Amino acid sequence: MVFILVSFAILILLTSLVLYLNDYSLPTKSTNGHKRVLIVFPHPDDEAKSMAGTIKKFTEQGAKVTLLLFSKGERGTPDASEDLSLKKIRSMEAKNSAKILGVKLIHEDFGDGVLPKKRSKLTSYLKKIIAKEKPDLIITYDRSGLYGHPDHVVVSEIITELHKKMKKSFALWYVSFPEKLLAGKKLPIHMADDPDFAKHRKQPNIKIWIGHRFITKSKVIGAYKSQFPSYERGLFMPIPNIVVWSLFPWEYFYEVE
């Protein structure tokens, strides 16, 4: 009897958290309309917590998905100091993530933490990738870079500019999160160059139902073992990875008009 009562109490708690943490006011967007998707992030693991479930949904539906990462993540340390040994480690983690998600991985080495200095090279490179991959949808960070990370910001700015210059030949989504979700998370805003980065943050205007794909998402996050300490930061108590992500059966985006 005690076991039944405890199990019921846990179920009620988890259900309450799902109802509280998710935004039901947003329309649920279909992913069926996109067949060639290009996902662009600066660092290995940027795709994990932000949209791994959506990526898996695209690939399961037969879309050709390419994940482009611009750096090897050598500054993925608690204090953002450089650790060159992380290049090999995080490269392997990214390969494991791509295998789990079923995507094509393009993993470049333009340098972690120095992307704003390479805007011109990144722009030229992205033009070539877009011409080759011919995406009908590109997904990246918004211009706040989530927490002002300069690498995140410059990649968003480049893609946003290309979206305009190419006359919106592809749809553009920014990964996004509901305000109440961000409010409960300790973000590394000390990395921001612009103290007003948050003014560029876009609130989500669509959500994607990922359902059971939270299991895949937890596997992708688990693949990035080198970054696990940062994943734990901000959680109110140690909770198994799969339980945490079961609370989020949707992922959120800002669809650029």
N, C-alpha and C positions, 0 to 999 in steps of 0.2 A: 504493500500500500504506500509506504514511504517513497519507494522508487517511482511509483506512478505519479504521486503528487509532485515530486521534484522534477520529473520529466515534463509534466504539464506546465509547471511554473517556468521552466526554461523555454518551452515552446511559446508561452505567452510573452515572455521577455523578448525573444528573438523577433516575434511577429510585431511587437510594439516598436522595436528598433527599426525594422524595415519600413513601417508606416511613418515613423518620425523622420528618418534620414533621407528618404526619397521624395522627389518633387512630382506630385501627381497632376499638377496644373499644366505641365508641358505636353505637347503632342508627341506621340510615338511615331518615329519616322521609319519607313520601310527601307531596307537595304537592297532590295531586289533590283532597283533601277541602275545600279552601278556595277560595271563589269571589269573595269581596269582602275585599280585604286593604288595611289602612291602615298605612302606615309613617310613623312620626313621629320626626323628628330636629330638633335645634336649628339645625344649620348646613348650608349647601350643601357637599357632599362627604362628609357623615357616612355616606351610603348606599353610597359607592363601594367602599372596601376591605372594609367589613364584610359586605355582602350583595348586591352588584350581580348576581352570578350567580344567586342565588335569586330576585331580583326578575324577572329575565329569564325564568326557568323558569316562574314564576307567569303572566306575561303570555303566554308561548307556549302555555300550557295553557288559555288563555281566561279566566283570572281577571281581574276588574276591580281594578286596583291603583292606589291613590292615595298619592302621596308628599307629606307635609306637612312643610314646613320653617318654623321659627319666626323665623329671622333671615336677614339678608342677608350675614352673615359679614364685617362690616367690621373685625373684629379678627383676621382670618386672616393675620397677619404673623408673622415669626419670633419676635418678642418680645411678641406679643399686644397691641401698641399699636393704636390706632384709625387706620384709613385709610379715609376715607369713599369714596374712589374705587373701593374694592373692592366696594362695594354693586352697582354696575352690572356690573362684571366677573363677580362670582360669581353674580349673577342670570342672566346669559347662560350661564354654565357650567352652572348647574342646569337651564336649559331644554334645553341640548344633552344633558345626562345623561338627562333625562326622555324626550327624543325617542329616544335610543338604546335605552332600556329599554322604551319603549312604555307609559308610565304617565301618569296625570293628575297634574299638579303644582299644589299649592297653596303658594305662597311668600309668607309674611307677613313683617312687619318689626317685631317686638316688641323688637328690639335685641339686639346680640351682646354677651354678657358680663353682661347685666342681667336675665336671665330669672328668677332666684330672687326678685327684687323684684316680679315680676308674676305670682306664683303664682295669685292669685284670678282675674285676667283670663284667664290661660292655661287654667285649669280650666273656666271658663264657655265659652270658645271651643271647647275640645276636646269638651265635651258637645254643642255644636251640630253640630260636624263629625261626631261619632259618630252623632248622630240622623239627619243627612243622608246619610252614606255607608253606614250600617248594616253595618259590617265584621263578618265572622265571625272575623277574626284581626287583631290589632294587633301590630306589631313595633317595638321601641325598644331603648335601652340598658338594662342592669341598673342597680341603685341605686348601683353604684360609679362609674357614668359612664365606665367603661373605665379612665380615668386620673384620676378625681376632678374633672373639669371641672364647675363648678357648674351651667352650663346643661344639661349632659347629665344630671346628677343630679336636678335639679328636674323635668325632663320625665319621667324614669323614675318618680319618686315620684308625680307627678300621675296618670300612666296606671295605675300599680299600685293607687293608691287608688280610681280609677274602676272598675277591674276588680273590686275587692272590693265596692264600693257598688252596682255594677250586676249583682251576683250572677253574675259570670262569664258574662255574656251573649255575650261574645266570647272566643276563645282569646287568650292572651298569650305571646309569645316575646320573649326578650331576645337580642340579638346577643351572641355569646360567642366565646372563643378558647381552645384548649388551652394549658395552663400552659407547655409547652416552646416554644410559639410566642411567647408574651408574653415569656418569659425572654430571647429573642434580639432583642427589639425595644426600642429606647430610646423610652419614652413621655414626654410632657411633663408629668410629675407635679408640676412646680413650679406648675402652674395650679390645683392642688387647694386648696380651703379646709379640707377635713377631712383631717388627716394619716392618719386610719385608714380612708380610703375603701375600701381593698382588702378589708376584712373583709366588705363588701357584694357583692363580686364573686362571680358565679355561674359555676361550671364548666359547660361544655356537657353536656347530657344527650341531645342528638340532633344528627345531622348531615344536611345536604342535599347530595345528589349534584348538582353543577352540570356536570360533564364538560366538554364543549367550550365551555361558556359562559364559561370563563375568558377567552376571546377578547373577548367582550362586556365583561367586567369590566375588562380592560385598556383598552378603548376609553373606558369611563366614567371611569376614573382619568385617562386621558390628556386627557379633556375639561376637567378641572380644572387647567389649566396654571398658574393663579396659586398653586396649593398644591403644585406639584411639588417645591420644595425640602424641604418637610416630609415628603413621601413618600420622598425619598431618605435622610432621616435614619435612621440605624440599620442601613442595609444594609451588609454587609461589603465590598462592592465594587460598582462600577457594573454593573448588569445590565439588559438590555432589559426593559421593563415586561411584555411578553407572556411572556417566559421566566420571570420571577419568579412570575407568577400561574398559569402552567402547573403549578407545583409543588403547587397547592392545588385539586384537583378536588372538594373538599367545602367547604361553609361550615357554621359551627357556631352552635348556639343553645341557650338554656336554655328549655325548655318549662315554663311556670308551671302548677302543678296547681290 
